[in-house]
Amino acid sequence: MRSDVRRALLIAAREYLENVRTRGFWLSLLLLPIVLAVLSIVPIMLADSASTSDYAVLDHSGWVDAELQKQVLHEDLKLIVTTLADQQVDQRALPEPLAGLADVLADEGGRTALIDQATEQVTRYRAGAAIPANASTPAEQLAIWWNDGVSQALAVNNRISVARYRRINVPGADRARLDALVEGDELLGYFVIPDDPVAATEGAQYVTRTLTNLDLQRWYGRHATQLVRSRRIREENIAPELARWIEAPIDFRALRLTDTGATEAQISDTLSQWAPVAFVYMLWISIFSVTQMLLTNTVEEKSNKLVEVLLSSVSALELMAGKILGIAATGLTIVTTWLLMVIAAASVLPTPAGMNVDLVGLVTNPIYLGSFLVYFVLGYLLYAAILCGLGSLANNLKEAQNLMIPVQLCLFVPLLVVIPIGRDPSGLLAQVTTWIPPLTPFVMMNRAAFPPGLATYVGTTLLMLVSIYLALRAAARVFETGILMTGKPPRIKQLLRLVMGRK
């Protein structure tokens, strides 16, 4: 027995060293972190450099669009002033033209007055009022800075509306002219405001060629709705306080129940709930890539007759056990390196503004890390047994790919249910799929944010161990016969006979 184990370990060491010496191994180590970095950074870069949506307005009411532009300006200036105030609190230097606003920004009441006054100043500048050479008030200082170029404001906060939407003034425009501009892609679209939107909204239109991008429509419609609603309230002589009371929504404050009582939910709680989803994707990539490595190695050794040389010194079962253990060691090396890279990245990357989140603590959560490593081993052994048996029947990679189509389909199921289970980790879907062995590692990892209980952990672990034992027994029977089999792969009846141990 000891000699059998020793020979299996020698095969495992050989498999491990052969893999870690290849360029593909080191490429696989770097590929996932690079992909994750690209997926994290590129959307931010694209968002920062996203093109501005140009639009025009046919305002038959004579007042809606003008008031709307003023309202949008007020919101943008409020966002800018709030960002500048936060920068001052963080002891970062204000932009040079705004250095004199420090005292105003420190006072909440002063900030409110500054926003209102600067909105009026910029509105007058847009209407043709002369822009003074030197500012005499803080509001003028902010208004002149804003008027000098929106790019300066974008450097402070790129979430302002003017960064995303730009109204184009088309003198004497009618619908035919605007239609031509939309057709020529000079405008994303244009809005038509009826004569009296307060009385009725019939005739309000948004004309565009791309109905798949309706962000502009929703943004403009939200502001127009607020203006028309306010005008209706004034015309009906409803007191502003009464109107606000009528329109006030029920704001259910989210509380998270813990062992110490209910506490207000934080952004960290939301991230903790969805963090297992990221671990599931990493787990899926790990198991899929490592088992593919095992399948490829098995088929290549069989096709180039190397397996016949190995079988002259070891038994088929020793060869299979050594291959599974060697690739397991390779996989653990890969996933351990990935985890260390993720932890290092979490410790280096800055925390997003306004988010008090311990990224390192989230990534190094013992429940997440422990679940990931345990379910990687269990999932790998189950799928390794299946693919090692199938690989022994194939004479080339093409045959192997055809044989493993059912396994691939099974592997794709966890990706389809990862989001529904993340939303409801204790729901019926999660409870049912937990007890399906090919899905158990992924589903249990997905439920790690809200652990299902000790009985479920013990039960699913026993289920996985029994499933792995049965899969290894069946794979051993298939491997022992199939590794030396040539010609066409066996049909289903023949495969079932091999699984049952019948020649």
N, C-alpha and C positions, 0 to 999 in steps of 0.2 A: 504493500500500500504506500509506503514511504517513497519507494522508487517511482510509483505512478505519479504521486504528487510532485516529486522533484522534476520529473520529465515535463509535466504540465507547466510548472513554473519556469522551466527553461524555455519552453515554447512562448510563454507569456513575455518573458524578458526579451526574447528575440523580436516578437511582434512590437513591443513598446519601443525598442531601440531603432527598429527599421522605420517606424513612423516619425519619431522625434528627430531623426536625422534628415528628413526630407524638407524641401522648401515649402511644400504644401502645408505641412504641420505649422510652421511658423507663420505662414500666410493666414491660416485659419485662426491663429491666436490673435492676430492684429485686425482681421477683417471685421469681426463683430463690433469691437470698440470704435473702429473707424466709421462703420455704417451708423452706429448709434450717435456718434458725434455729428456726422453729416445730417442725420435726420433731426437732430436737436438744433443745430446752428443754422442750417440753410433756410428753414421756414422763418426764423427771426430775421435773417439777412434779406430774404425776399419781402418780408413784411415792411422792413425799413425802407426798401427801395421800390416798393410797389408803386405803380404808375397812378397818377391822380385821375379820377373819373370826371370828365368834363360833361357838363349838362347845361341846358338852357331852359328858360321858363317863359311861357305865354300866360301872363297874368291879366286876365280880363277883369279881376276884381279891383285892381289898382292899389291894393294895400297888402295882400297876403305875403307876396314874395319879399317886399321891402322889410316887413316886420320879421319875417323868417330869417333873413340874412342878419338882422340885428340880434335876433335870439341866438343864432349859431355863433356869431361873434362873441356874444356874452359868455356862452359856454366855453368857447376856446380860450378866452382870456381868463376865465375862472380856473381852467385846467392849468394854464401856464403859471398863473399866480400861485396856485397851490403847489405846483412842482418847485417853483422858485423858493417858496417858504420852506418846503422840505429840504431843499439843498442848503438853505441857510441854517436850519436846525442841525443838519449833518456836517456843518462847518465846511461846506464846499464853497468856493468862490462864486459869486454871482457874475453873470456876463458883464463885461466892462461898462457898456452903456447904461446898465441898470444898477450900478454900485450904490447909488443914492437911495435905493428903495429898501435898504436893510431895516430901517426903523419901522416903516409902514408894514412890511411883511411880518414883523414880529408880533403885530397886534391883529387879532382876528377881525375886530370891527374895522380897522384900517384897511384890511384886505378887501372886505366887502365894499367899502366906499371906493377903493381904488378900481375894482372891477367895473362898477357902475359908471364911474366917471371916465375911465379909459374907453369903455364901449361908446359913450356919447362922443368922445373926441375922435375916435377912428371913424365913426359914422359921419361926422362932419367932414373929415378929410376925404372920405369916399364921395361925398356930395360936392366936392370942389373947393372946400375951405382951404385957405392958405396954411401950409405947415410951417410953424415957426422954426427958426434956426436953432434956438436954444430953448429947452423946456423950462417952464417956470413952476410947474407943479409935478408931483410924482405921477399923476395920471397922464400928463402930457409926455413925460419921459417914457412911460410904458407905451403910449400910443405912437410916438415917433419911432421908437425901436421896432414896434410891430409893423408899422407902415414901411420901414426901410427894406424889409424883405422877410417873407415868411420863412425862408430857410433858416434864419436866426431862431425863430420859434421852434422849428422842427428839431434843431439841435438840443433844445430844452425838453421837448416832449413831442414825440411823433404820433401821439394818439389824438391830436386835435383834428377836428373835422376838416379843416382846410387842407390837411395833408392827404385826405382821401377823396374829397369832392370839391370841384372847382366850378363855380357858376360862370358861364361864358355869356357876355353881353353881345347880342346880335342886333344891331340897330335896324329898326323897321322890319323885323323878321315876321314872317307869317308861317303857317304850317307847311307850305310847299318848300320854303327855304330851309326850314328846320329838318324836314324829311330828307332833303338832299344832303344836309350835313351829317345826319345819322347814317344815311346810305354810304356816304364816303368815309365813315368811321372817324369823322372829325368831332363827333359828339357820341357819348355813350347812349344818350337819350334826352328827351325833353318832357317837361310837365306842362299840362294845360289846366289852368285854374278857372273855374266858371265865374260868371259875373257876380253872383251872390252866394258864396259857399256857406254863409251863415244860415240862409234860408233852406238851401238844398245842395247836396253835393253831386247831383247828377251833372255829368259833363266833365268831371275831374278825370284826367287821363295821364298815363305815363307811356310814352312812345319810345320803343327801343327795338333793336334787332336781336338782342341777346336776353331772352327771358330767363335764362339759367342764372343770370347774375342780377338779383333783385335787391342787393344791399342798398343801392342808391335809392330805389323806390321806397324801401322801408324807412330809411333815414329821413328822407324829405317828408314822407307821409306822416311820420311821428311828429315832426316839428309843426307841420301844417295843421294837424289835428289839435295840438295844444293851443295854437293861436285861435282857430275857429271856435274851439270850446270856450276859451276865455272870452271871446267876443259875444258868444251866445249868453254866457252868464251875466255879462254886463248889460246886455240889451233886455234881459229878463229881470233886471234889478235884483239879482240874487247877491246877497252880501258875500264878499270874498271868503270870510270865515266859514259861512254856511256851505259854500261851494267846495271848499277844501275838505270839510267834514263829510259831505256827501260822496266825494270822490276818493276819500281815504281808503286804501285797501286794507284787508286784514293781513298783517305781517306776522306770520308764524315764526317765532324765533327758534332756530334749531338748537336743541340741547342734546348732548351725548351722555347717556346714562353709564356711569362707571361704578366701580365698587365703592367709591367714596361719595356717590351721589351724582346728581345731574349737573353738568357743567356746559357752558356755552361752546358750541361747536366752532372749531378753528379750521383754517385752511390745512393745517397739518393732519387733522382728522380725515379730511377728504383725500389727501395724498396717501395716508396710511391705508385707506380702504382700497385705493386703486393701485398701490404699489405691487401687490401680488400679481396683477395682470402683467406687469413688466417682467416679473420673474417667470411667469408662465411662458411668455414668448421666448425668453432666454432658455428655459427648460426645453421647450419644443425644438428650438434650433440645435441645442446641444445633443439631445437624443437622436434627432433626425440625422445630423451630420456624422455623429460617431457611429451609429448603426450602419449608415451608408458606407463608412470606411471599412467596417467589418465585412459587409457584403462584398465590396470591391476586392478586398484582399483575398477573401475565400475564393471568389471566381477566378481571379488572376492566377493564383497558385494552382488551381485545378486546370486551367486552360494551358498553362505553360509546363505542365507535368511536374512541377516542383513538389506537389503534394505526394506524388509517388515516392520521391526520395525521402521525404519526411516520414511517411508511413513505414518505411523500412526500419526505422529506429524507434518510433513511438506508435501507440495504438491510435485508432481514429478518435476514440473518446478523449484521450489525452491531448490530441491535437486540437479538438474542438474546445476543450476546457482552457487550454493555453491561449488560443486565439481570443476567446471571450474575455479572459482576464487581462491579456495584454492590451486589447483595445479599451477595456475599462480603465486601465491605468492611464492610457493616452487621453481618454475623455476627461478623467478627473484632473489631469494636468491642464487641459484646455479650460475647463469651467472654473477651476481655482484661479487661474491667471485672469480670466475674464472678471471674476468677482473682485479680485484685487485691483484691477484697472478701474472698475466702476467705483469702488470705494475711494481710490485715489482721486478720480475725477470729481466725486462729490465733495471731497475735502478741499479741492482747489477752486472749483467753479464758484463764483459769487452767488449769493442768495438773491433771487429776484426782488426788486423793490417792492416794499409793502408786504412781504411774505416772511413772517417769523417762523422759519422751518429749519429744523436740524436735519439736513440732507444726509449727513454721515450717520446719524442715529437711525434714520429711516432705512438706509441701505444695509446697515449692520445689525438690524433687528434680529435677535437670535432665533425667533420663530421663523422669519423669512429665510435666513441663511440655512438653518437646520433643516427646514422643510425642503429647500431647494436641493441640498446635497443628498438627503435621504431619498427623495423621489426621483432624483437623477439616477441613482444606483438601481432602485427598484424598476423604474421605467426602462432603463438601458438593458437590464438583465432579461426582462420580458421580451422586448423587441429584438434583442441580440439573439436569443434562442430561436425565435421565429426566422429571422433573416439568415442566421448561420445555417439552419436546416434548408432553407430555400436556396441559399447560395451553393450548397453542396450538390444540388440537383442540376444547376445550370452549367453549360459548357462555355458560355461567353456572357458578356455584360448585357447584350440584347435580350437573351433568354431570361436573365436575372431580373431585368426591369419588367418584363411581362409577368413574371411570377409574383412580383411584389406589389402589383397594382392594388390588390385588396388591402394590403398592409398600408400603403400610402393613403388610400381613402380613409382608413380607420384613423390614421395619424392626423388627417385634416379636420376631423370632427371637433377636437378640442379648440381649434382656432375659431370655429363657428359659434361655440357656446361660451367663449371666454368673456365677452362683454355682458350677455344676459346673466351669467353667474356672478360677475363682478358687481352688478346692480343689486342682485338678490342672492347673497351667498348661502342663505338658509332656505331658499325656495325649493319648490318641487323638482325643478330641473336639476338643481345642484344635488339634491338628495338622491335622485334616481341615478344620475351619471356617476356619482361617487362610487357606486357598487358595480360598475362595469369595468373589469380589470384593465383593458387597454386604455381607458380614459381616467382611471383612478389617480395616477400620479399628477396629471395636469389639473384635474378638478380639485383635489385636496390642496394643491399649491394655490389654486385660485381662491380657496376659502380660508386661507391663512389669516386674513385680516380679522375674521370673526370665527375663530376655531370652533368646529362643530361639537367638540366634547371628547373625553377620553375614550368612551366606548366606540365611537366612530373611528378614532385613530387606531385603536387596537384591532377592531374588526377589519378595517381596510388593509392594515399591515398584514394580518394573517391571510386575508384574501389574496393579496399580492404575492406573499411567499408561497402559498399553495399553487397559484397560477404560474409562478416562475418555475416551481418544481415540476409541474405537469408539462410546461412548455419545454423545459430542458430535457425531460425524459423523451418526449416526442421528437425533439430536435436530434437527440443522440441516436435514436433509432434511424431517423432519416439520414443523418450525417454518416453513420457507419456504413450504410449501403450506398448512398448517393455520391459520396466523395470520389469513388472509383467508377461510377457509372458514366458511360459514354452514350452518344446518340441523342435522340430526342428526350426532353424531360418527360417524366412519367405523367400519365393522365390522372384525373382526380381519383378514380378507383384505385389505381396503383399507389398513389400518394397516401390514401387512407390506409391501405394495407401496410405500407411502411411505418406509418404512425402507430398502428396497432401492433407492430413488431412482427408482421408476417412478410415473408419473402415473396 
